[in-house]
Amino acid sequence: MELTILERMMLMNILPKEGDFVTLKLLRKFRESLSFTEAEIVAIDFMHEYKCPKCDTKAFSKTLPLCPVCKTFMNDNKQVTWDEAKAASINKDVHIGDSMMALVQGTLQKMNAQKKLTELHMSLYEKFVESVKEGE
């Protein structure tokens, strides 16, 4: 299945972090197939948001930066960004086996039932749930 950069990130975020041994092994392999290559990271100008622990200054950088204000190493703020225009042309064909397909569909359907989907989940829902319904 062809997935965009954003879809791959959103999919990694919704995958369960707990499960039985077999499911966790499948999840590990699936996450690896969704992950980014070094070439992709460079091509899309992938950057992390950092925040200074002393003065709260924020900055986006590809590497761990020093705060420009107080010269302290900054902390990763767990936010990322990339060049949307460059990312638009980078899709990855990801193989999704039956077990992972069922897991992703079930997760998205559950999120929908609980009204926890966001706009960012729309294309995933359409690809994993709606397109399967149409194909039946």
Buried (B, 14 or more C-beta within 10 A) or exposed (E): BEBBBBBBBBBEEBBEEEEEEEBEEBBEEBEEBBEBEEEBBEBBBBBBBBBBEEEEBEBBEEEEBBBEEEEEEBEEEEEEEBEEEBBEEBBBEBEBEEEBEEBBBEBBBEBEEEEEBEEEBEBBBEBBBEEEEEEE
